[in-house]
Amino acid sequence: MSDPIILGSYDYQGLLGHLTGTDPQNWKEMDGPDSGSGLDYWYRNESTGEEAYLNLDQTFLEVSVGGETLFAEELDDLDADHEAAKFFGFEPLAAPAP
């Protein structure tokens, strides 16, 4: 039997608000360059003008705001009580009925 497929949900705006002490609603996704490694996400805070770069490579997420790394973690290793765990959800995909 193969490993189950895991669906991930990510609240990047919530995480950015948490890490920077700003309103998550003010972080808006924008276009940015592609690093060529993993998935790249770019956000700009409409109130402060700060720009954030997020890179998800497999299960490792790095978040930088204004060029400073604020978060760099292996998401598989986050304990449920980790302060950032509430911004991520992982659930196995249900197997199709026979």
N, C-alpha and C positions, 0 to 999 in steps of 0.2 A: 504494500500500500504506500502511496506517495504522501509526502508532507502536505498538509492542508494549505490552501492559498489564504494568505492573511491580508485583509483589507485595512488600510491605515487611513485615519482622518487626522488632519493637522489644522490647528487654529493658529496660523502664523501671525495674524493681526493681534490676537490675544497675547501671544508670546512676546511680540514686540512691545506691546503696551506694558506688560509685566516687567520686561528687562529694562525699559527706559523710564518707567514711571509716568507714561503718557496715556492718553485715551486711545484704546485700540481702534476706535472708529476713525481716527485721524490718519491711520496708516492705509494708503492706497497703493495697489499694485501698479507697477510701471514697467515699461520695456527697459531692458538692459542687456549688456553683452553676455554671451554664452561662454562659460569656462571650458566646455568640452568634457567635463567630468560631472556626472550626476545631473541633477535637476537644479536649475538656477532660478531664483525668485528675487525680484527687486521691488522695494517699497519706498515711498516717500511719505513723510509725515506732513500733512497739509498745514499744520499749525506752526511747526518748528523749522520745516524745510530739511530736516535730517533725512538722509538716505540710508536704507538698510539693504544688505545683501545676505541672502540665505542660500546655502548650498546643501542639498540632500543627496548624498552619495551612498547608495544602498541604504543602510540604516544609520549612517553617521550624519548628523546635522550640525552645521556651523552657521552662526549668525553674527554678522558684523554690522555695526552702526557707526557711521562716520569713520570707517577704517579701523575701528577698535573691535576686536572679537569679544562678544559678550556671552556667547554660549557655544560650546563645542562638546557634544556628547554623542555617544552611541545610544540610540533610542531604545534598542533592545535591552540595554542594561539599566534603564531608568526604573527605580523602585516606585511603587504606587505612591509613596509618601514624598517623593522628590518634588520640590516646589514647582517644577515645570511639567510634571506628569499630566496635570489636568488639561494641558493644551494638545495632547496626543491621545488617540484611541486606536486600538488594534483588536480586530475580531476575525476569527476564522470564517471563511466563506462556506456557507452550508453546501454540503454535497448534493448533487441533483438526485431527485427521487429515481429509484430503479424503474 
